[in-house]
Amino acid sequence: MRISQHVGFTRYGEALADNSLDLVLGLGAGIAIAAGFGWRRSRALENDWQRGVIAMLSVVGALIMAFLAVPFWHFFRFIGLVFWTLVCLALGFAGSTWAVRGGGKREAGSGPE
């Protein structure tokens, strides 16, 4: 997979291996963060199965966003990734606002706050 390979990069004067761990570690961090946020955002649900499904859907969304970042890196390098990060943050804030608004008004004693 050419996406995961660094070509000709060096770190501290030593060449990196062809299969760098940077991509794997970044993807793993994205998966962990997405699962954590999905679980936390669905805390109003009492059913752990539904919370788990929402967390896994968050992971799938994170993977899709990671694959969509490849063209931004390929064509625009670092500036493209900065732009893609800002777009993802804007979508995340909009989705979070939508989720909170969709939760409706809570009455006293109606569940976790």
C-alpha positions in Angstrom: 0.0 0.0 0.0 1.8 3.1 -1.2 -0.3 5.4 1.0 1.4 4.1 4.1 5.0 4.4 2.8 7.3 7.3 3.3 9.6 7.8 0.4 13.0 9.3 1.1 12.2 10.8 4.5 14.8 10.9 7.2 14.4 11.5 10.9 17.5 12.5 12.9 19.7 11.6 10.0 18.5 8.0 9.7 16.2 6.8 7.0 12.8 5.6 8.0 11.6 2.1 7.1 9.3 1.8 4.1 6.4 0.9 6.3 6.2 3.7 8.9 4.1 3.4 12.0 2.9 7.0 11.7 -0.1 6.1 9.7 -1.1 3.1 12.0 -0.7 5.2 15.2 -2.7 8.1 13.8 -5.4 5.8 12.6 -5.5 4.0 15.9 -5.7 7.3 17.8 -8.6 8.4 15.5 -10.4 5.2 16.1 -10.0 5.4 19.9 -11.1 9.0 20.0 -14.2 8.4 17.8 -15.3 5.4 19.9 -14.9 7.4 23.1 -16.8 10.4 21.8 -19.6 8.1 20.3 -19.9 6.3 23.7 -19.9 9.6 25.6 -22.4 11.3 23.3 -24.9 8.5 23.7 -24.8 8.3 27.5 -28.5 9.3 27.7 -29.3 5.9 26.3 -29.8 3.2 28.9 -29.2 0.3 26.6 -25.4 -0.4 26.4 -25.9 -2.3 23.1 -27.3 0.9 21.4 -24.4 2.9 22.9 -21.9 0.4 21.5 -23.5 0.6 18.0 -23.3 4.3 18.1 -19.6 4.1 19.1 -18.9 1.7 16.3 -20.7 4.0 13.8 -18.4 6.8 15.0 -15.4 4.6 14.3 -16.7 3.9 10.7 -17.2 7.7 10.2 -13.6 8.3 11.4 -12.3 5.7 9.0 -14.2 7.3 6.1 -12.8 10.7 7.0 -9.3 9.3 7.1 -9.6 7.8 3.7 -11.1 11.1 2.4 -8.0 12.9 3.7 -5.7 11.0 1.3 -6.5 13.2 -1.7 -6.0 16.4 0.4 -2.5 15.2 1.3 -1.7 14.0 -2.2 -2.6 17.3 -3.9 -2.1 20.0 -1.3 0.2 18.3 1.4 0.2 20.0 4.8 -2.1 22.9 3.9 -4.6 20.4 2.5 -4.6 18.4 5.8 -5.0 21.7 7.8 -8.0 22.5 5.6 -9.5 19.0 6.0 -9.0 19.2 9.8 -10.9 22.5 9.9 -13.7 21.0 7.8 -13.9 17.9 10.0 -14.0 20.1 13.2 -16.8 22.2 11.7 -18.8 19.1 10.8 -18.1 17.7 14.3 -19.4 20.9 16.1 -22.4 21.0 13.8 -23.2 17.4 14.4 -22.8 17.8 18.2 -25.1 20.8 18.2 -27.7 18.9 16.2 -27.4 15.9 18.6 -27.9 18.1 21.7 -30.8 19.9 20.1 -32.4 16.6 19.0 -32.2 15.4 22.6 -35.0 17.8 23.5 -35.6 19.5 26.8 -35.1 17.5 29.9 -37.3 17.6 33.0 -35.9 17.3 36.5 -35.2 13.6 37.3 -35.6 12.4 33.7 -32.2 10.9 33.3 -28.4 11.7 33.2 -27.4 15.3 32.6 
